[in-house]
Structures are given as structure tokens and as C-alpha cells.
Amino acid sequence: MENSKITIEQVAEEAGVSPSTVSRVLNKPNLVKAKTRDAVYNALKKFNYVPPAVHKERENDNRQYTIGLAIHNPKLEVVSDLIRELEDKLDFYGGHSDLLIINMRGEKDLGKFFREHGYYRSKIDGLIAFSVSLSFEDAQYFQAQNIPVVLLQSRCTGAKSISNNDFQGAVDAVTYLFSRGYERIGFVGWDFKDTRLLDRYAGYREALKRFGKQVEEAHKAYGELSISGGYEATKTLLANAQLDAVFYACDSMAVGGMRYCNEIGISIPDGLGVMGFDGLELSDVMGLTTMKQFINVKADMSITYLLQRIEGRITEPQADELCITPRLLVRSTTK
């Protein structure tokens, strides 16, 4: 059947529920039992029903799409790099699409945020969500809203995901430091509850283990995920430990550490080797040895999938996952 001829009443009849239940599934799926949700989702899929609130009419000869970028913290340096790469890719594909920044203001539950801010559904044709969580049930919620989703730096079995092999990247980073003659290697990170940080810390521990080193509590420090956070964490770390290198779990914190070392007269890389993680433009400017996480590749893959999905060249939602292992970029902060 043509989508324009399908009503919410027909969807409800197919699912064996009331129209109000269909509406509840579309707007507040967390309030509906899983069995009922699945019945409604199956009916929506069968009829290819798109809720009127999210359906946009366009002139075929002048298609203009809006891609949302949902972020929980716009102040992160990595977000600036990601926005730049996404804008470049949209321009490359003809400049017929706009990027809408959706500031989740600290919220990391993507489904919860969109249920509480439903007006975004009518503004976007596709969504890229950076470093936030999405449950399988909420992935179905977005499918029901006809909004294709790509998760970056996180995983969901119900949505297309492009993530980092943070563990192996950290192993490779610390292994390189050992190969350059560093022996006492510290660790600086941010929120220890963050899964990306946990994976990078686990990689750090694994590399130490492989080289017969013990993990020392005094050899790690945490701070805000920022340049100033890296500065303060480095100050704490070097006050409590005699180290010859530090692995920073992100580039911005590494730059803060370099600033602190410069202020107190520690030479880099001879007095202290510095290794970052991310491969941001900032790291290139600072000559920082780091692990490149291929933000440009992730941006290209995300935009390509969303545009093909929106235009119907990919007819079914994809829920596959690509995990990219970072690669070493050697610069001047290591021997």
C-alpha cells in the first residue's frame, strides 16, 4: 500500500491495539510493554507508515535534507573536528543537505532525549549521534519514526554503529612508548565511568602487563575532559610519581599536560614522553604523537549511509557495526 493511504487506525487494527496505543508507541515507547511495542513496530514496517509529524514533502527536483548531529557536550575539541568533517562531506555530496547541531546538554540517553524533545523529529531526515547510548528498543523507536540513525563512538545492536577499537589503540600506543625506551609510563583520563575511557585504560593495563610492569595507583590521574583538565591531572600525576612518559586518553588533555610541563621546565620528549589519542587537528598543530581515530572516514561513512537511506537507495535499516582500530601518528613529543 501507498504510505499516504495508510491511517493510524489501520496500523492499530493490524497490531491488534488501539490507535492511542500506536500513538503512545510512537511518542513514549518506554511506557508500553515490549510485546505490544513489537506488534506495533511490525505493523508500521508492513505498511511503511510514516507519522505525519515526521513526514516532509519535498520537490523531487530540489531535494534538501537535514542531518541532525546529537552531542552531549559541544565544548569537546573532537566535536569541532567532527562537525568540520561532516560539513565537508555534505558539501562533497552536492551541498543539498544541512547539518543541524542538537545539543543534548549533558544527557547521554538518546532515546530519552528525543522522547522529551519530540519537536526535533520533524526537523531532521537522518541522525548521527556521537558518544551517547541507544537501547535496542529505542532504535526501533527511531525506525518507527522513519529516522535513520548512525551511532558514532558507541554501540547498539539495533542501529548502524561506527565505533573505535579503543582497547587495541591504547595497547599500541603504550607499546610504542616502551619501544622508544620509556619505562615508567603514566595514564591520564577523564570520567572513569565512560566506556571509551575504560577501554583505553584497559589497553594501557594490558600493555604494561605484557612488558612485565605493575599498574601503580600513583601512576594514573583523572580530570575534566579538556585542556585545563589535562593540565590539572598532569600536575597531580607528576607530584605523586616519577615518570618518564604519559599516555593521555585524549589529545586535548595531552595538550594541557604539555602546557604544564612547559611551565615547570620539563622537556618533551627527553624529560617526558607524551602520547595522545584521537588524532585531532589540535594534535597536528602541537606536534603531538597520537593515535588517529579516522574521524574523516567515520564522517564519510555516516553521511553516505544516511543519504542513501533517505533517498531510498538503501531500502532497509542497517544494524551492522564497524569497529576501527586507531593508527599511530609519530610526531615530536616522543623520542
N, C-alpha and C positions, 0 to 999 in steps of 0.2 A: 504493500500500500504506500501511497504517497504520504510523506510526513504531514503535509498541510491538511490532509483529510482526517487525520487521527485526532481524537479528543482524549482528554484525561479520563473521561468516563469509560472509553473503550479500553484504555490501559488498565483501569481498575477492574473491569469485568474480566479481562484476560488473567490478571493476577489473583482474582478471587477476593478482592478487598474493596473498600470504599474509596471514592475519589479523594476524600480528605486524607486517607492513609497514604495514597500516592503522593499527595502534596507534602505530607509530613516526611516521607522518604526523600523527596527532592530537596527539602529545606532543613530538616532536622533528623537525619538518618540515625543519629545516636539514640534517639528516643523510640526507635522501632526495633522489634525483635529481629534477629538475624534471618530467620526463616521467612518472615514477611518481606524484609528488605530484598532478599534474593529473588522472591517471586515477582516483586515489582521491577527489579533490575532486568530480569529475564523478559518481562513484558515490554519494557522500554526498548530493550535491544531488538526484540522481534519486530516491533513496529517502527524502529528507528525514530522514536519520538523525541523531539527536542522541545523542552519547556519554552513557552512564549517569551518568558523573561530573559532567556539567553539566546533566542533566535534573532539573527540580524539579516535583514535583506540588503543585498549589495547589487550594484550594477556589474554584470559579468565583464564588461569591458574596462572597468576601473575598480578592480578589487583592492580594498585597503583593509589590512588586518591589524589587530592589536595583540601583541605578545606581552603577557604580564611577566614580570620578574619579582617573585616574592622573596624578601630577605628579612631576616630578623634583626639585623644590625647594619645600617647603611654606612657606618663610620669605618668599617673594616677596610683596610687597604686592598684586600683581594676583591672586594665588591667593585671598587673603581676599575680594576683591571678587567673584571668580568663584563661590566657594562660597556666598556670600550670595545671589547671583542665582539659582544653581541650586536652592538650598533654597526660595526664593520661588516659583520655577516649579513645583516639585514640590508645594508647598502649594496653589498655584493649581489644579493638576490633581487635586485631591481628597485630597491627603495620604496616598495609599495606597502611596507609594514612599519608600524611604530612600536617602540618599547615603552611599556608603562611600568614604572617602579612602584611596587606595592610594599610599603614599609609595615612590617608586622609588629614593630615596636616591642621587640623582646620575646614575642610569642613564637614558639618553635613547633607547635602543633598546627600543621597546615589545614587539616580538615576543620578543626575547631575555629580557626581564624576565619575561614570562608563561610562557615555557618553563621558566625556572629557579624560578618560584614558582607552580607549577601549581594549588595549593590555592585561588587566587583565582578560578579558573574556576567552581568550584562555589558561589561566594558571590555572583556577580553575574549579572544578566539582560541588562544592557547596559553599555557602557563609553564614557566620554568621556575622551579623552587630550589633555592640554594641553601644547603646546610640546615634543613628543617626535617621534621618527621612526618610521615604519612602512613596511616594504617591501611590494611588491605580493604577494610570496609569503606574508608573514606576515598580510596582510589576508585571504588565502584561508584561512589557518590559523584565524583568528577566525570566519570564516564556517562552517568545518567544525565548530567548537565551538558553533555556534548562538549566538554572542555578537555582536550588532550593535554597531558602533563608530562614533563620531564623533570626528574629529580637529579640535582647535582650535589655531589658530596654527601649523599645519603642513599638509603636503600629502601625499596618497598617491593614486595612480590607482586603487587597489583598494578605497578606503573613502570614505565621505562625509566631506568636508573643508570646514571653515569657516575661512578664513584672512583675513589683513589685506593690503590693498594698502599695504605699508609704504613702498615707494618713493614712490608718489604722495603719501601722507600727509606724508612728510618734505619733498618738494618744496613742498607747500602751506604747511607750517609755516615754512620758511625764506623762501619768497616773501612771506609775511605780514610777517616781520621786516623785510625790505627795504622793504616798502610803508610801514612805520612810521618809516622814516628811519634804521634801523640799517645800518651799512656793514661793520663788521668783526665777523663772526659766527663764533663758535667751535662746536665739536662735542664732546659728552661722551657716551661709550657704555661698554659692558661688553665681554664676550668677543668679539674681532673674528672668531672662527670661527662665531659664531652667525648663522644665515641671516637672522633678523629684523633683527639689528643691521647686517649687511652691506647689506640693502636700504634701511634707514633712512640709513645713511651714503652710499649711492649717490644717494639722493634729495637729501641735503644737497649733495653734489658737483654734482649736476645743477643745482640752484637757483643755486649760486654761478656756474657756467658761464653760465647764462642772463643773469646780471647782470654778466658780464664780470669776475668775480673769480677769482683763482687760489686753489687749495687749498694752504694753508700747513701744513706738518707741525707747527709750533708752535701751530697753532690747534685742535688736537684732543688729547684726553686720554681715558684709559680707567681704569676702576676696577671694583670689585665691584658687582654689580647690587643696590644697596641705598642707603639714605640715607647711610650712612657712606662708601660707595664714591663717591657723588656729591660728598660733602664733600671727600674727598681728591683726587679728579680735578680739581675746581674749583680747589683750592689749587695744584696743579701747573700747570694751564692758565693761570691768571692770573699766575703767577710768570714765565711764559715768553712771554706775549703781551699786547699792548694791544688789548682787545676792547671792543665796546660792546653785544654781545648774545651769548648762548649758546643753542644748540639742544641740549637734553638728549634722548637717545633713549628715556628713560622718565621718568615722573613722580617716582618715588622718588629717583632721582639728582638731579633738578631741586630737590627739597626739600632735599637735602643741600647743593647749591650755594647755595641761598638762605640756609641756616644759616651757611655760611662767609662769604657776603657781609655778613650782618648782624653777624658777629663782627668783621670788619675795617673796617666802616663804609662799604661800597659801597651806595649807594642803588639800590633797584629800584622802578620801571623806568628812571629817568633816568640813573643811573650805569651800569646794566647791565640790558638786557632779558633776560628768562628765558622760554624756551619749553619746555614739556614734551611728552610723548607717552604716551597711554594713556587719559586721562580717568578716572582712579581717583577714588574718594571723597576720598582724601587731597588731590587737586588742588583740589577744591572748597573744602575746609577752608582751604587755604593761599592761595586766590585766584590759583591758577596758570593762566596761559594755556597751553592744551594742545590736543592732537589727540585727540578722543574716538573710541575704537575700538568702541563699541557692545557692551560685554560683556553687557548685559541682553538684547539682541537675539540674540546668539550662544547664550546660555544657553537662551532660549525655543525657538529652532530645534532645538537639540540634544535637549532633553527631549521636545519634541513628536515628533520623528522616532523616538527610541528607544522611547517608549511605544507609538506606533502600530506600530512594527516588532515589538515584543514581543507585543502583543495581536493581531497578525495583520492589522491594517488596512492595513499595507503588507506585501505578501506576498513581495517580492523585495528583496535588499540593494541599496541605492543607493550608487553610487560617484561621485556628482556633486560639484562643488566650487563653493562660493560665496566670492567674494573681496570683502570690504567695505572701501571706502575711508574712512579716518577723516575726521572733520569738525572744523573749527576751533571751539574754545571760547575766546572772548576774555574775559580777566579782568584783574586789576590788575598783573600782572608785565610787561606790555608797554605802551608809550606809545599 
